[in-house]
Amino acid sequence: MNIKDAKNEIIHTLAAYLKKDGNGVYTYPLVRQRPILLIGPPGIGKTAVMEQVAAECKVGLVAYTITHHTRQSAVGLPKIVTRNYGGTEIDITEYTMSEIIASVYEYMEQTGKKEGILFIDEINCVSETLAPAMLQFLQNKTFGTHKVPQGWIIVAAGNPPAYNKSVREFDIVTLDRVRKISIQADTDVWLEYAGEKGIHGAILSYLSLKKENFYMVENTVDGKFFVTARGWEDLSEILKSYEELQVEIGEELIGEFLQKEEIARDFAGYYRLYEKYKSDYQIQEILDGNVISGQLKTCCDMGKKASFEERFTVTEMLLEAVTERISVFQKIDEKTEKLYENLKLLKIFLQEKNSVEAMEQFVASRRKALDAKICSELLTAEEAAREEEQIRILEEYFFQLKELHISDVAEGIEQIGERFGNVCRLRNEKLEETKKMLEQAFSFLEECFGEGQELLLFETGLTGDDRCSIFISQYGCPSYFKHCELLLYSKKENELRKECRDLLEE
């Protein structure tokens, strides 16, 4: 199973285990709620998937790497207590609450989330003294004498023995009480995720061409050599950061993230070509429509003579640039729509209070609500940043009203409306600019490569990206629909030719 399918399986499990009847009682028998055991190679994204699941399902997540714990912190510390049995007082040993179980209760108190996922990583690499406690945890959902709170499901993860010498095999009794999901690396699935996350275009393009270099782990007499999904994602961040700082990027830097010399060297060479093509083909200038005819002809002539790899890379660069610009517009569009909703509420609030000064109270209430959401982990960092931006805009509007000495509510609302009108105008200008940019991209591809496979690759990329497909469905793109029809006609024509050949052969 790939990591995407595993994610969906966990989401479905959450829905099943946490289903309630009309009285709010969980319907799935607790004794049948098997923990999920994810077994897959290191760096494949098991931990990242748990964060995604928790965010999408709006439940809590408490994550622990069990190899960082001793038996005492996992099970609890022993304490002597006195009990009366049959009229005789006897000293017995009990245990304090496990640090892990306590952290779940602490999380519930802090966030208000009563349901969630308790994620235990590297569970099959525990020390010998902790191994029995882990088996008890998987079998009985308890640490020591304390159970995992109701409404929390258990997901554990580990590596296969081939990747880690510290791995302890689970016996059949334990495996018969868990849902074991084996995960394999899948380049196509990761590329889909990477496109949504904004992974560096050079990495997306390289791995689309050389999928075999996405993931590998080797244990040889010379040492350990590996390339993982985590390595590619972290490399993407440093590439983008160094590019902004205009710091030179060399093979040594890439080798710090891709610890297989041949792959690091190969990608370093590809990255240099990627940057050269970006400059030679003037991608940004083409999309802006700022390339003079002579330079455009030079770029097209280069493309017509280029190798398959170069043509593929140029198309991927064009797709990356288009996607990035569409994403920029969508953020502006979302900000404008959100601001409109906030201003509608503000208008009602000011009219009820009949005071412009009440706007300060409105802004304060929005900030208080944002702080509460952040404390309860109801927002991602990106969502929190967008909410913060909205509050800053409202604060700016309030200060502008004070600077203009406006105290009349109707006049204040009119002034804010004018400023919002400027925001809408900029949004509409960006929309027209983005639509024109998309047409420029198709025009360049037609002139450079004709109706070839590059155009098919570009259209497929637009269709497969949620941001691009949503933009085109909302605002249209004549060139996109024209080429879709041509490609569909060509596909049907090829199918008919194949049927004719099959009939003739018979």
QUIRATA-V99540 format. One record per run of one state. SS is the DSSP state (h for helix, s for strand, l for the rest). FROM is the first residue (numbers start at 1). LEN is the number of residues. If there is no record, write none. Layout:
ss	from	len
SS	FROM	LEN
SS	FROM	LEN
//
This chain:
ss	from	len
l	1	2
h	3	15
l	18	2
s	20	1
l	21	5
s	26	1
l	27	3
h	30	3
l	33	2
s	35	6
l	41	5
h	46	12
l	58	2
s	60	6
h	66	3
l	69	2
h	71	5
l	76	2
s	78	8
l	86	2
s	88	8
l	96	3
h	99	13
l	112	4
s	116	6
l	122	1
h	123	3
l	126	2
h	128	13
l	141	1
s	142	2
l	144	2
s	146	2
l	148	4
s	152	7
l	159	2
h	161	3
l	164	8
h	172	4
l	176	2
s	178	6
l	184	3
h	187	11
l	198	3
h	201	9
l	210	1
h	211	3
l	214	2
s	216	5
l	221	2
s	223	5
l	228	1
h	229	17
l	246	5
h	251	5
l	256	3
s	259	1
l	260	1
h	261	20
l	281	2
h	283	6
l	289	4
h	293	13
l	306	2
h	308	46
l	354	4
h	358	18
l	376	5
h	381	23
l	404	5
h	409	41
l	450	3
h	453	12
l	465	1
h	466	10
l	476	2
h	478	28
l	506	1
//
